[in-house]
Amino acid sequence: MVRKTLVNTQRVLKSRRVRDFFWMTVGILLTAWALDSFLIPNKIAAGGVSGLSTVIFYTVRSWTGGRIVLPVGWTMLAFNGVLLVIAFRARGWRYLAKTVYGAVGLSVAIEALMPFTRNMAPHDMLLAVLWGGALTGLGMGMVFKAGGNTGGTDILAQLLTRRLSFGVGQLMLAIDAFVLVVAGLAFGPTFALYGAVAVFITGTTIDVVQDGISVEKAAYIISEHSDEIAAAILTELGRGATGLEGRGLYSGQRREIIFCVVSRRQIDDLKALVHTVDPSAFLIISDVHEALGEGFKDFQGSEAGK
């Protein structure tokens, strides 16, 4: 029985690796196309290694009158190559293996698609920022969701966080801010502001792709009438509920806490139900980005039976 379970697990993991590789590739190509079509040709440096490489590309071309050109993709590859070597010495092959494909693949894809890609918003910076930021975030979100990485800011932040008393998110924000300042000095404040908007849109889109759009709500209900409320949730809303043991730290009294997950359209019914049974109940509602299991999606993404 154990051997059969192990065989099935290995089959699932192998299938998942193939699927992850496919979605990483799609995400890399989409990100590269978005950079080539919207951000790079409009001098929008949306933070990170790609933004810094964009600044270097235009600055060197301007200083040399076009005699020297440092392509964005190959500049990104050079930066990432240095960071990957440092990461290898600090973290080893296991960490490096998850990043090489995304970092190298994105650089190669940017240069491979560049000759076949035109500026999709040459006269409208706002459209370039909106579409470029959203599509870049969508592509990178697909890469991250598949367990991959595109290198650059992520590597640098993860390396610095071991030496500095800041989190990865804070360091990534600081690095992006530095790139925006450099872009402002090179292109002017307007381009830096557009770059900041692109950074925000990209980050928001990545979060949506990874976490999903919140369509369910989680509720914690503290009441002296927990049995009646739980029964109403089961019968009136058709949802399951779980009783959690709690203790008031001020009063020292033990009380059951009801936990349940409902759809967004059921949240008003839940509020009315709780208020009807116990007007003095304490109700906490929070967002749920994904609910898997009975009554919601199954682990393959389709609707599970109640």
N, C-alpha and C positions, 0 to 999 in steps of 0.2 A: 504493500500500500504506500509506504514511504517512498520507495523507488519510483512508483508510478507518478506520485505527486511531484517528485523532483524532475522527472522527464517532462511532465506537463509544464512545470515552471520554466524549465530551460527553453521549451518550445515557445512559450509566451514571450520570454525575454528576448529571444532571437527575433521573433516577429516584430516586437516593439523596436528593436534596434534598427531594423530595415525601415520601418515606418518613420522613426525619428530622423534617420538619414535622409529620407525623401523630403520631409517637411523642412529640415534644415536647408536643403538645397533650394527648395522653393523660396524660403524666407531670404536666403542670401541673394538670389537673383532678383527678387522684388526690391530688396533694400538697395542693391546696386543700381537698378533701373530708376528708382526714385531719386537717388543722389545724382545720377547722370541727367535726368530729365527736368528736375526742379531746383535742387539746391546748389550743386556745383556751378552750373552755367549762370546762375544769378548771384554768385558770390555770397551765398548764405552759409555761414559757418555755424552749423548747429551743434557746437560743442564737440568734445571728444577728439580722437585722432583724425577722423574724416574732416572735421571743421578746421583743425590746425593744418592739415595737408592742403585744404582748399586755400587757406591764407598764404601758405608758402608757394603754391602754384602760381597764383596771381601776382604775388609780390616779386618773385624771381623773374617772372616773365616781363613785368613792368620795368624792373631795374636793368635788365639786359636787353630791352627792346625786342624781346621775342627770340633772341639768339639762344637762350638756354631755357628749356622747358622741363620742369620736374612733374611728371604726371601724378595726379592725385592718388591713383591706385598703388603705384609703385612706392610713393612716399609713405603711404599708410603701411605698406608691407615692410619697409625699412624700419619704421617706428615699432611696429608689432614684432619684428624680428628681434630687435634689441630687448624689448619687454619680455618676449618669450624665453630668451636666453637667461635673463635675470630670474624669471619665474621658475625656470627649470632648476637653477642653482638653489633657489629658496624653497621650492615646494616639491620638486621631483617630477618624474614622468607621468604619474597618475593625474596630476593636476593639468599638466601640459597637454595631454592627449585630448582632453575635452575642448581645447581652445584652438588648436592648430588648424583644424579643418575650417572653422568659421572665420578665423582671422585671415588666413591665406586665401580661402575661397572668395571672401568679399573683395579683397584687393584685386584678385585676378578677374572677377566678374565685372568690376567697375571698368577696368581697362578693356575687357573683351566686348562689353556692350557699348562703350563710348562711341565708336565709329558708326554704330547703327541707331544711335539715339539722338533726338533733337530736343531743343529747349521747348518744353510744353507750355511755358508761361513767360515768354520773353518780355512782355510789356505790362505784367501785373505781378508785382512782388507779393501781394497778399495771397493770390492764388498759388503762387510758387511755395510760399511758406505753409499754407494750409494743406495742400496736396502732398508736398514733399515731406512735411512732418508726419502726416497721417500714414502715408504709405511706407515711409522709413520705419515708423513705429510698428506698423503691421508686420513688416518683414522681420524686424529684429525680435518682435514678440513671438513669432513663429519659431525662430531659431532658439530663443530662450525656453519656450515651452517644450521643445524637443530635447532639452537638456544640453544645448550647444552654447556657444559664446562667440562673439565677434571680436574679442580682444580689445585692445586700446584702453579706454578709460577703466573698464572693469578690472583688467590685470593690474594697472597702476594703483588703483584704489585698494585692491585686495592686498597688494604688497605693502603699501604705505600704512594700512591700518594695523599692521603688526608692530610698527615703530611709533605710531602716533596715537594719541588717545582720542581718536575720532572713529565713527562708524563708517562702513563702506559707502552708504548713501550720502553722508555728509562730505566725504572726500570726493565722490563723483561729482557732486554739485559744485564743490570748490574748483575742481579741474575744469568743468564746463564753463564756470564763471571766468576763469583765467583765459580760456580760449576765446570767449566772447569779448573780453577786454582787448586781446591781441587783434581780433577782427575789427573792433572799433578803431584801434590805432591805425590799422592798415587800410580799411575801407571807409571809415567814418561811422559816427554814432548811429545813423539810420540802419545800416546793415547789421550792426551789433544788436539793435533792438529787434529786428526781424529774426536774427539768429536766436535770440532768447525766446521768442514766440515759438519758433520751430522746436527748440529743446523741450519746451513745455508740452507741445502737442505730441511730440515723439514719445516722451515719457508717459503721458496719459494713455496713449494708444497701446503702448507696451503693457501697461497695467491691465487694460481692458482685455487684451488678448490672453494674458497669462491668468488673470483672476476671473474673467468673464464679467458680463453685466449683471449687476445684482437684480435677480428676479424673485428671490425668496427672502423671507424675513425670519429671524430667530427671536423667540420671545422667552423671557424668564418671568415667571409670575410668583410672587410671594403673597400668600393669603392664608387666613385662618380657615378658609373654606376650600382648600385645595382639592378635596375629593369631588365636590360638586363641580368645580371649574374643569377638572380633568375629564369628568364624565361628559360635560357639555362639549368639550373639544372633540372627544371621540365620536359623539353621536351627532352633534349639530354641524361641525366642520368636517367630519370624516378624516381627521388627522390623528396621528399617534402622538403620544406625550410620554415624557419620562419624569419620574419623581426623583429629585435629588435631595439628599439630606443636608440641611443647613442649620446654622445656629447664629442667633443674633448676638453680636459681640457686646452690645450695650446691655440688652436685657438678659442675655444668657439663655433665652428660650430656644428650644429646638423646634424647627418648623420645616415642613416639606416645601421644596421649590419645584415648580413645574417648568419643564423645558420642552418647547415644541418648535417645529419649523413649519411655516405656512407660506402659501404663495402670496404675492403682493396684493392680489385682488381680495384675499381673505383677511387682510390685516384689520380693516374696519369692523368686520364681523367679530374678530377676536376681541377687539377693544370693547365692543358693545356687550359681548358675552361676559367678559370678565367684570365689567362695571355692573351688569345686571345681577350677577351672583354676589359680588362683594365690592361695593363702591369704594371701600377703603383699601383695596388690594394695591400692591406695588407692582407695576408692569414695566419691564425693560425690553425694548425692541432694537435689534441691530440688523445690519445687512448681512446676507449670506451670498457669497459670490458663486457658490456651487454646492448643490445638495445631491448626493448619490445614494441610492438605496430605495427601499419600498416607498411608493407614493411619489417619487421624484425620478430623476434620470438614473438609468443603470450605469455600470462602469464602462459600457460601450457607447454611451451618449444618447440612447433612445429612452423613451418614457417607460419607467418601470410600473408594474401593476401595483395597485394599492392593496 
